[in-house]
Amino acid sequence: MDYRVLIAEDEPRLLRVLGDYFKSRGDRPVLAKDGMEALEKAEAGDFDAVLLDIMMPELDGLGVCRAIRRGSDEPIVFLTALSEEDDKLLGYELGADDYVTKPFTMSVLYAKLEALIRRSRGGISKNGRIAEGDIEADTSSCRVWAGGREVKLTPKEYDLLLCLMRNRNIVLSRQQLLIKCWGYDYEGDERAVDTHIKRLREKLGESAGAIRTVIKAGYVMEG
């Protein structure tokens, strides 16, 4: 598909396997063996997506994610071991879009990453615009405006916003939002929804009041 993907993994064999797999799919992987190298390469070029191992020498994946998110919104997926489950919420707070738990199959990893890339490019959206109050989304380009200013969202933040807008005045549970935005095979915690909603509200600024928390039920876009 000719995606340019930054892959950071400190285990040499897995890094090589990942690179070979992405090349076999027609992509252009750029490999990094530790966090510092990953950050240097991220700052030096543009990527369609970033794949980060959490536990890396020099600088861990969380630190790399934090630095990337200061100036870029390309999809970020973490590779994580089961023992690193507690790091997931922190990763979401820093702007990660998804996690893949080791061990994993290459096809599942690739499908998740490709879906995020296509969504960030607008390749799977329908034509037209949706507006709720002073929030407007162009579903042909995945661009969002709030209060007349354009808002840069990560793919998961965009998915959540669009889901809430398309279900105006309907309370959606965290489980429903997980299924709609992460998929049925999601293995993580429902609190990931809360973390992404928090980041979404911060970016929407004064327009964030349209998204209301319904205690013990979920979230609703009121209009």
WOGILIN-V200345 format. One record per pair of residues at least 12 apart in sequence whose ideal C-beta (glycine too) atoms are under 10 Angstrom apart, sorted by the first residue. I is the first residue (numbers start at 1). GAP is how many residues later the second one is. D is the distance in whole Angstrom. If there is no record, write none. Layout:
((I | GAP | D) (I | GAP | D))
//
This chain:
((1 | 21 | 10) (1 | 24 | 6) (1 | 25 | 6) (1 | 26 | 6) (1 | 47 | 9) (1 | 109 | 9) (1 | 113 | 7) (1 | 116 | 8) (1 | 117 | 9) (2 | 23 | 9) (2 | 24 | 6) (2 | 25 | 6) (2 | 26 | 7) (2 | 46 | 9) (3 | 19 | 8) (3 | 22 | 8) (3 | 23 | 8) (3 | 24 | 5) (3 | 25 | 7) (3 | 26 | 9) (3 | 44 | 8) (3 | 45 | 4) (3 | 46 | 7) (3 | 107 | 10) (3 | 110 | 8) (3 | 111 | 7) (3 | 114 | 6) (3 | 115 | 10) (3 | 118 | 10) (4 | 18 | 10) (4 | 23 | 7) (4 | 24 | 5) (4 | 25 | 8) (4 | 26 | 7) (4 | 41 | 8) (4 | 42 | 7) (4 | 43 | 5) (4 | 44 | 5) (4 | 45 | 8) (4 | 70 | 10) (4 | 113 | 10) (5 | 13 | 9) (5 | 14 | 9) (5 | 17 | 6) (5 | 20 | 10) (5 | 22 | 6) (5 | 23 | 7) (5 | 24 | 5) (5 | 25 | 7) (5 | 26 | 10) (5 | 42 | 6) (5 | 43 | 6) (5 | 44 | 5) (5 | 45 | 7) (5 | 46 | 6) (5 | 69 | 9) (5 | 70 | 9) (5 | 72 | 10) (5 | 105 | 10) (5 | 108 | 7) (5 | 109 | 10) (5 | 112 | 8) (6 | 23 | 8) (6 | 24 | 5) (6 | 25 | 8) (6 | 26 | 7) (6 | 32 | 6) (6 | 33 | 10) (6 | 35 | 6) (6 | 36 | 6) (6 | 39 | 8) (6 | 40 | 10) (6 | 41 | 5) (6 | 42 | 9) (6 | 43 | 8) (6 | 44 | 5) (6 | 45 | 7) (6 | 46 | 8) (6 | 58 | 9) (6 | 62 | 9) (6 | 68 | 9) (6 | 70 | 9) (7 | 12 | 6) (7 | 14 | 10) (7 | 15 | 7) (7 | 20 | 10) (7 | 22 | 5) (7 | 23 | 7) (7 | 24 | 5) (7 | 25 | 7) (7 | 31 | 8) (7 | 34 | 10) (7 | 40 | 10) (7 | 42 | 9) (7 | 43 | 8) (7 | 44 | 5) (7 | 45 | 8) (7 | 46 | 9) (7 | 72 | 9) (7 | 106 | 10) (8 | 22 | 9) (8 | 23 | 8) (8 | 24 | 4) (8 | 25 | 8) (8 | 26 | 7) (8 | 27 | 7) (8 | 28 | 10) (8 | 29 | 7) (8 | 30 | 4) (8 | 31 | 9) (8 | 33 | 8) (8 | 34 | 9) (8 | 42 | 8) (8 | 43 | 7) (8 | 44 | 5) (8 | 45 | 6) (8 | 46 | 10) (8 | 48 | 6) (8 | 51 | 9) (8 | 52 | 10) (8 | 53 | 7) (8 | 56 | 7) (8 | 71 | 9) (9 | 22 | 8) (9 | 23 | 8) (9 | 24 | 8) (9 | 25 | 9) (9 | 29 | 9) (9 | 42 | 8) (9 | 43 | 8) (9 | 44 | 4) (9 | 46 | 10) (9 | 47 | 8) (9 | 52 | 9) (9 | 70 | 7) (10 | 22 | 9) (10 | 23 | 6) (10 | 24 | 6) (10 | 25 | 8) (10 | 27 | 10) (10 | 28 | 10) (10 | 43 | 6) (10 | 45 | 7) (10 | 46 | 5) (10 | 47 | 6) (10 | 48 | 9) (10 | 50 | 10) (10 | 51 | 10) (11 | 22 | 9) (11 | 42 | 8) (11 | 44 | 10) (11 | 45 | 9) (11 | 68 | 10) (11 | 91 | 10) (12 | 19 | 10) (12 | 21 | 7) (14 | 39 | 8) (14 | 65 | 8) (14 | 88 | 9) (14 | 89 | 10) (15 | 14 | 9) (15 | 16 | 6) (15 | 17 | 8) (15 | 18 | 6) (15 | 38 | 9) (16 | 15 | 8) (17 | 89 | 8) (18 | 13 | 8) (18 | 33 | 7) (18 | 35 | 10) (18 | 61 | 9) (18 | 88 | 8) (18 | 91 | 8) (18 | 92 | 10) (19 | 12 | 5) (20 | 86 | 10) (21 | 85 | 5) (21 | 86 | 9) (21 | 88 | 8) (21 | 89 | 7) (22 | 29 | 9) (22 | 84 | 9) (22 | 87 | 10) (22 | 88 | 8) (22 | 91 | 9) (24 | 82 | 9) (24 | 86 | 10) (25 | 81 | 9) (25 | 85 | 7) (25 | 89 | 9) (27 | 21 | 8) (27 | 22 | 10) (27 | 83 | 9) (27 | 86 | 10) (27 | 87 | 9) (27 | 90 | 10) (28 | 19 | 9) (28 | 20 | 9) (29 | 18 | 10) (29 | 22 | 9) (30 | 12 | 9) (30 | 14 | 9) (30 | 15 | 7) (30 | 17 | 7) (30 | 20 | 10) (32 | 18 | 10) (32 | 19 | 10) (32 | 20 | 9) (32 | 21 | 10) (32 | 24 | 9) (32 | 32 | 9) (33 | 20 | 10) (33 | 23 | 8) (33 | 24 | 9) (33 | 25 | 9) (34 | 19 | 9) (34 | 22 | 5) (34 | 23 | 5) (34 | 24 | 4) (34 | 25 | 7) (34 | 26 | 9) (34 | 30 | 10) (35 | 17 | 8) (35 | 18 | 9) (35 | 19 | 10) (35 | 20 | 10) (35 | 21 | 4) (35 | 22 | 7) (35 | 23 | 5) (35 | 24 | 3) (35 | 25 | 6) (35 | 26 | 7) (35 | 27 | 9) (35 | 28 | 6) (35 | 29 | 5) (35 | 30 | 10) (35 | 32 | 9) (36 | 20 | 9) (36 | 21 | 8) (36 | 22 | 4) (36 | 23 | 5) (36 | 27 | 9) (36 | 28 | 9) (37 | 19 | 9) (37 | 20 | 10) (37 | 21 | 8) (37 | 22 | 9) (37 | 27 | 10) (38 | 12 | 8) (38 | 13 | 10) (38 | 14 | 7) (38 | 15 | 9) (38 | 18 | 8) (38 | 20 | 9) (38 | 21 | 8) (38 | 23 | 8) (38 | 25 | 10) (38 | 26 | 5) (38 | 27 | 10) (38 | 29 | 9) (38 | 30 | 9) (39 | 19 | 9) (39 | 20 | 6) (39 | 24 | 8) (39 | 25 | 5) (39 | 26 | 10) (39 | 27 | 10) (39 | 28 | 5) (39 | 29 | 8) (42 | 22 | 7) (42 | 23 | 10) (42 | 25 | 7) (42 | 26 | 5) (42 | 29 | 10) (42 | 30 | 8) (42 | 32 | 9) (42 | 34 | 10) (43 | 24 | 8) (43 | 25 | 8) (43 | 28 | 8) (43 | 29 | 9) (46 | 26 | 8) (46 | 28 | 8) (47 | 21 | 9) (47 | 25 | 8) (47 | 27 | 6) (47 | 28 | 9) (47 | 29 | 10) (47 | 70 | 10) (48 | 26 | 6) (48 | 27 | 8) (48 | 65 | 9) (48 | 66 | 10) (48 | 68 | 9) (48 | 69 | 5) (48 | 70 | 10) (48 | 72 | 8) (48 | 73 | 8) (49 | 25 | 6) (49 | 26 | 4) (49 | 27 | 7) (49 | 28 | 7) (49 | 48 | 9) (49 | 63 | 10) (49 | 64 | 5) (49 | 65 | 9) (49 | 67 | 6) (49 | 68 | 5) (49 | 71 | 8) (49 | 106 | 9) (50 | 14 | 8) (50 | 15 | 8) (50 | 18 | 6) (50 | 22 | 9) (50 | 24 | 6) (50 | 25 | 7) (50 | 26 | 5) (50 | 27 | 7) (50 | 28 | 9) (50 | 46 | 9) (50 | 47 | 9) (50 | 63 | 9) (51 | 24 | 9) (51 | 25 | 8) (51 | 26 | 5) (51 | 27 | 8) (51 | 28 | 7) (51 | 49 | 8) (51 | 58 | 8) (51 | 61 | 10) (51 | 62 | 7) (52 | 12 | 6) (52 | 13 | 6) (52 | 16 | 9) (52 | 24 | 6) (52 | 25 | 7) (52 | 26 | 5) (52 | 27 | 7) (52 | 28 | 9) (52 | 39 | 9) (52 | 44 | 8) (53 | 25 | 8) (53 | 26 | 5) (53 | 27 | 8) (53 | 28 | 9) (53 | 31 | 10) (53 | 49 | 9) (54 | 24 | 6) (54 | 25 | 7) (54 | 26 | 5) (54 | 27 | 8) (54 | 30 | 5) (54 | 33 | 6) (54 | 34 | 9) (54 | 36 | 10) (54 | 37 | 7) (54 | 42 | 10) (54 | 45 | 9) (54 | 48 | 10) (55 | 24 | 9) (55 | 25 | 8) (55 | 26 | 7) (55 | 28 | 9) (55 | 29 | 7) (55 | 32 | 9) (56 | 23 | 10) (60 | 24 | 10) (60 | 27 | 9) (61 | 15 | 9) (61 | 17 | 6) (61 | 18 | 8) (61 | 19 | 8) (61 | 23 | 10) (61 | 26 | 9) (61 | 30 | 8) (61 | 33 | 10) (61 | 35 | 9) (62 | 16 | 8) (62 | 22 | 10) (62 | 25 | 7) (62 | 28 | 6) (62 | 29 | 6) (62 | 31 | 9) (62 | 32 | 6) (62 | 34 | 9) (63 | 31 | 9) (64 | 12 | 9) (64 | 14 | 10) (64 | 30 | 9) (65 | 13 | 8) (65 | 25 | 9) (65 | 26 | 6) (65 | 27 | 10) (65 | 28 | 10) (65 | 29 | 5) (65 | 30 | 6) (65 | 31 | 6) (65 | 32 | 10) (66 | 24 | 10) (66 | 25 | 10) (66 | 27 | 9) (66 | 28 | 5) (66 | 29 | 8) (66 | 30 | 10) (67 | 27 | 9) (68 | 26 | 9) (68 | 27 | 8) (68 | 28 | 10) (69 | 25 | 6) (69 | 26 | 4) (69 | 27 | 9) (69 | 85 | 8) (69 | 130 | 10) (70 | 25 | 9) (72 | 23 | 9) (72 | 80 | 9) (72 | 82 | 10) (73 | 22 | 8) (73 | 24 | 10) (73 | 47 | 8) (73 | 79 | 5) (73 | 80 | 7) (73 | 81 | 5) (73 | 82 | 8) (73 | 84 | 9) (73 | 85 | 9) (74 | 23 | 9) (74 | 42 | 9) (74 | 43 | 8) (74 | 46 | 7) (74 | 80 | 8) (74 | 81 | 9) (75 | 21 | 9) (75 | 22 | 5) (75 | 23 | 8) (75 | 37 | 9) (75 | 38 | 7) (75 | 39 | 10) (75 | 40 | 9) (75 | 41 | 4) (75 | 42 | 6) (75 | 43 | 10) (75 | 44 | 8) (75 | 45 | 5) (75 | 46 | 10) (75 | 79 | 7) (75 | 80 | 5) (75 | 81 | 8) (76 | 15 | 8) (76 | 18 | 9) (76 | 19 | 6) (76 | 20 | 5) (76 | 21 | 6) (76 | 22 | 8) (76 | 37 | 10) (76 | 40 | 9) (76 | 78 | 8) (76 | 79 | 9) (76 | 80 | 10) (77 | 14 | 10) (77 | 19 | 7) (77 | 20 | 6) (77 | 21 | 5) (77 | 22 | 7) (77 | 23 | 6) (77 | 32 | 8) (77 | 35 | 6) (77 | 36 | 6) (77 | 39 | 7) (78 | 13 | 5) (78 | 14 | 9) (78 | 16 | 10) (78 | 18 | 5) (78 | 19 | 9) (78 | 20 | 8) (78 | 21 | 5) (78 | 22 | 7) (78 | 23 | 9) (79 | 20 | 8) (79 | 21 | 6) (79 | 22 | 8) (79 | 23 | 6) (79 | 25 | 8) (79 | 30 | 8) (80 | 16 | 10) (80 | 19 | 5) (80 | 20 | 7) (80 | 21 | 6) (80 | 22 | 7) (80 | 24 | 10) (80 | 107 | 10) (80 | 108 | 9) (81 | 20 | 7) (81 | 21 | 5) (81 | 22 | 9) (82 | 19 | 6) (82 | 20 | 8) (82 | 21 | 10) (82 | 105 | 9) (83 | 19 | 10) (84 | 15 | 9) (84 | 17 | 9) (84 | 18 | 9) (85 | 14 | 9) (85 | 16 | 8) (85 | 102 | 9) (85 | 103 | 8) (85 | 104 | 8) (86 | 103 | 10) (87 | 12 | 9) (88 | 13 | 9) (88 | 99 | 10) (88 | 100 | 5) (88 | 101 | 7) (88 | 103 | 9) (88 | 104 | 7) (88 | 107 | 9) (89 | 99 | 9) (89 | 100 | 7) (89 | 102 | 6) (89 | 103 | 7) (89 | 105 | 9) (89 | 106 | 6) (90 | 105 | 9) (91 | 97 | 10) (91 | 101 | 9) (91 | 104 | 9) (92 | 62 | 10) (92 | 64 | 8) (92 | 96 | 9) (92 | 97 | 9) (92 | 99 | 8) (92 | 100 | 5) (92 | 101 | 9) (92 | 102 | 9) (92 | 103 | 4) (92 | 104 | 6) (92 | 106 | 9) (92 | 107 | 8) (93 | 99 | 10) (93 | 101 | 10) (93 | 102 | 5) (93 | 103 | 9) (93 | 105 | 8) (93 | 106 | 7) (94 | 101 | 9) (94 | 105 | 9) (95 | 59 | 6) (95 | 61 | 9) (95 | 62 | 9) (95 | 100 | 10) (95 | 101 | 9) (95 | 104 | 7) (96 | 58 | 8) (96 | 60 | 8) (96 | 96 | 9) (96 | 99 | 9) (96 | 100 | 10) (97 | 15 | 9) (97 | 16 | 9) (97 | 18 | 10) (97 | 19 | 5) (97 | 22 | 9) (97 | 23 | 9) (97 | 57 | 6) (97 | 58 | 5) (97 | 59 | 5) (97 | 60 | 9) (97 | 61 | 10) (97 | 62 | 9) (97 | 84 | 10) (97 | 85 | 9) (97 | 99 | 9) (98 | 14 | 6) (98 | 15 | 8) (98 | 17 | 9) (98 | 18 | 7) (98 | 57 | 9) (98 | 58 | 7) (98 | 83 | 10) (98 | 84 | 7) (98 | 85 | 9) (98 | 88 | 8) (98 | 90 | 9) (98 | 94 | 9) (99 | 13 | 9) (99 | 83 | 9) (99 | 87 | 9) (99 | 88 | 8) (99 | 89 | 6) (99 | 93 | 9) (100 | 12 | 6) (100 | 13 | 9) (100 | 87 | 9) (101 | 86 | 6) (101 | 87 | 8) (108 | 77 | 7) (111 | 72 | 9) (111 | 74 | 9) (112 | 70 | 9) (112 | 71 | 8) (112 | 73 | 9) (112 | 74 | 10) (115 | 40 | 8) (115 | 44 | 10) (115 | 68 | 8) (116 | 38 | 9) (116 | 39 | 5) (116 | 40 | 8) (116 | 43 | 9) (117 | 38 | 8) (118 | 24 | 10) (118 | 37 | 9) (119 | 23 | 7) (119 | 35 | 10) (119 | 36 | 5) (119 | 37 | 9) (119 | 39 | 7) (119 | 40 | 7) (119 | 43 | 10) (119 | 62 | 10) (120 | 22 | 7) (120 | 33 | 9) (120 | 34 | 8) (120 | 35 | 5) (120 | 36 | 10) (120 | 38 | 8) (121 | 20 | 9) (121 | 21 | 7) (121 | 34 | 10) (122 | 16 | 8) (122 | 17 | 8) (122 | 18 | 6) (122 | 19 | 5) (122 | 20 | 4) (122 | 21 | 8) (122 | 36 | 10) (123 | 19 | 9) (124 | 15 | 10) (124 | 18 | 9) (125 | 12 | 9) (125 | 13 | 9) (125 | 14 | 4) (125 | 15 | 6) (125 | 16 | 8) (125 | 17 | 6) (125 | 33 | 9) (125 | 37 | 8) (126 | 13 | 5) (126 | 14 | 7) (127 | 12 | 7) (127 | 13 | 5) (127 | 14 | 10) (128 | 12 | 7) (129 | 12 | 10) (129 | 14 | 9) (129 | 16 | 10) (130 | 14 | 10) (130 | 31 | 9) (130 | 32 | 7) (130 | 35 | 5) (130 | 36 | 7) (130 | 38 | 9) (131 | 14 | 9) (131 | 34 | 8) (131 | 92 | 9) (132 | 29 | 9) (132 | 32 | 8) (132 | 33 | 5) (132 | 34 | 10) (132 | 36 | 6) (132 | 37 | 10) (132 | 75 | 9) (132 | 78 | 6) (132 | 79 | 10) (132 | 89 | 6) (132 | 90 | 8) (132 | 91 | 4) (133 | 13 | 9) (133 | 14 | 9) (133 | 32 | 10) (133 | 35 | 10) (133 | 74 | 7) (133 | 76 | 9) (133 | 77 | 5) (133 | 88 | 9) (133 | 89 | 9) (133 | 90 | 6) (134 | 12 | 6) (134 | 13 | 5) (134 | 14 | 7) (134 | 15 | 10) (134 | 70 | 9) (134 | 72 | 8) (134 | 73 | 5) (134 | 76 | 8) (135 | 12 | 8) (135 | 16 | 9) (135 | 26 | 7) (135 | 29 | 10) (135 | 30 | 7) (135 | 69 | 7) (135 | 72 | 5) (135 | 73 | 9) (135 | 75 | 6) (135 | 76 | 9) (135 | 86 | 8) (135 | 88 | 9) (136 | 12 | 9) (136 | 14 | 10) (136 | 15 | 10) (136 | 29 | 9) (136 | 71 | 10) (137 | 14 | 10) (137 | 16 | 9) (137 | 21 | 8) (137 | 24 | 7) (137 | 25 | 6) (137 | 28 | 6) (137 | 29 | 9) (138 | 12 | 10) (139 | 19 | 10) (139 | 23 | 7) (139 | 26 | 10) (139 | 27 | 9) (142 | 13 | 8) (142 | 16 | 6) (142 | 17 | 10) (142 | 20 | 9) (143 | 15 | 9) (144 | 13 | 9) (144 | 14 | 7) (144 | 17 | 7) (144 | 18 | 9) (144 | 21 | 10) (144 | 56 | 10) (144 | 59 | 9) (144 | 60 | 8) (144 | 63 | 10) (145 | 62 | 9) (146 | 15 | 9) (146 | 57 | 8) (146 | 58 | 5) (146 | 59 | 6) (146 | 60 | 8) (146 | 61 | 4) (146 | 62 | 8) (146 | 64 | 9) (147 | 57 | 8) (147 | 58 | 7) (147 | 59 | 6) (147 | 60 | 5) (148 | 59 | 10) (149 | 55 | 10) (149 | 56 | 8) (149 | 58 | 9) (151 | 49 | 9) (151 | 52 | 5) (151 | 53 | 6) (151 | 54 | 8) (151 | 56 | 8) (152 | 51 | 7) (153 | 43 | 10) (153 | 46 | 9) (153 | 47 | 7) (153 | 50 | 6) (153 | 51 | 9) (154 | 42 | 8) (154 | 45 | 8) (154 | 46 | 9) (154 | 49 | 9) (155 | 26 | 9) (156 | 25 | 6) (156 | 26 | 8) (156 | 36 | 9) (156 | 37 | 10) (156 | 39 | 10) (156 | 40 | 5) (156 | 43 | 9) (156 | 44 | 9) (157 | 24 | 10) (157 | 39 | 6) (157 | 40 | 9) (157 | 42 | 6) (157 | 43 | 5) (157 | 44 | 10) (157 | 45 | 10) (157 | 46 | 7) (157 | 47 | 9) (158 | 23 | 9) (158 | 42 | 9) (159 | 18 | 9) (159 | 21 | 7) (159 | 22 | 4) (159 | 23 | 8) (159 | 37 | 9) (160 | 12 | 9) (160 | 17 | 6) (160 | 20 | 9) (160 | 21 | 6) (160 | 22 | 10) (160 | 33 | 7) (160 | 36 | 6) (160 | 37 | 6) (160 | 39 | 9) (160 | 40 | 6) (160 | 51 | 9) (160 | 59 | 8) (160 | 61 | 10) (161 | 20 | 10) (161 | 35 | 10) (161 | 36 | 9) (161 | 39 | 6) (161 | 42 | 9) (161 | 43 | 8) (161 | 49 | 10) (161 | 50 | 8) (161 | 60 | 8) (162 | 18 | 9) (162 | 19 | 9) (162 | 59 | 10) (163 | 13 | 9) (163 | 14 | 6) (163 | 17 | 5) (163 | 18 | 6) (163 | 56 | 9) (163 | 58 | 9) (164 | 13 | 8) (164 | 16 | 10) (164 | 33 | 9) (164 | 36 | 9) (164 | 46 | 8) (164 | 47 | 6) (164 | 48 | 10) (164 | 54 | 10) (164 | 55 | 6) (164 | 56 | 7) (164 | 57 | 4) (164 | 58 | 10) (165 | 45 | 9) (165 | 46 | 10) (165 | 56 | 6) (165 | 58 | 8) (166 | 14 | 9) (166 | 55 | 9) (167 | 13 | 9) (167 | 52 | 10) (167 | 53 | 8) (167 | 54 | 7) (168 | 42 | 9) (168 | 52 | 8) (168 | 53 | 5) (168 | 54 | 7) (168 | 55 | 5) (169 | 51 | 7) (169 | 52 | 7) (169 | 53 | 6) (169 | 54 | 7) (170 | 48 | 10) (170 | 50 | 7) (170 | 51 | 8) (171 | 41 | 9) (171 | 42 | 10) (171 | 43 | 5) (171 | 46 | 5) (171 | 47 | 5) (171 | 48 | 7) (171 | 49 | 5) (171 | 50 | 10) (171 | 51 | 10) (172 | 21 | 9) (172 | 42 | 9) (172 | 45 | 9) (172 | 46 | 5) (172 | 47 | 6) (172 | 48 | 7) (172 | 49 | 9) (173 | 17 | 9) (173 | 20 | 9) (173 | 41 | 9) (173 | 43 | 10) (173 | 44 | 6) (173 | 45 | 4) (173 | 46 | 8) (174 | 15 | 9) (174 | 16 | 4) (174 | 17 | 8) (174 | 18 | 9) (174 | 19 | 4) (174 | 20 | 7) (174 | 23 | 9) (174 | 43 | 9) (174 | 44 | 6) (174 | 45 | 8) (175 | 15 | 6) (175 | 18 | 9) (175 | 43 | 8) (176 | 17 | 9) (176 | 42 | 7) (176 | 43 | 10) (177 | 13 | 9) (177 | 15 | 9) (177 | 16 | 5) (177 | 17 | 10) (177 | 19 | 9) (177 | 20 | 8) (177 | 41 | 7) (177 | 42 | 7) (178 | 12 | 6) (178 | 14 | 7) (178 | 15 | 6) (181 | 12 | 8) (181 | 15 | 8) (182 | 14 | 10) (190 | 28 | 10) (193 | 25 | 8) (193 | 26 | 8) (194 | 19 | 9) (194 | 25 | 9) (197 | 14 | 7) (197 | 16 | 8) (197 | 21 | 10) (197 | 22 | 6) (200 | 19 | 10) (201 | 12 | 10) (209 | 13 | 9) (210 | 12 | 6) (210 | 13 | 7))
//
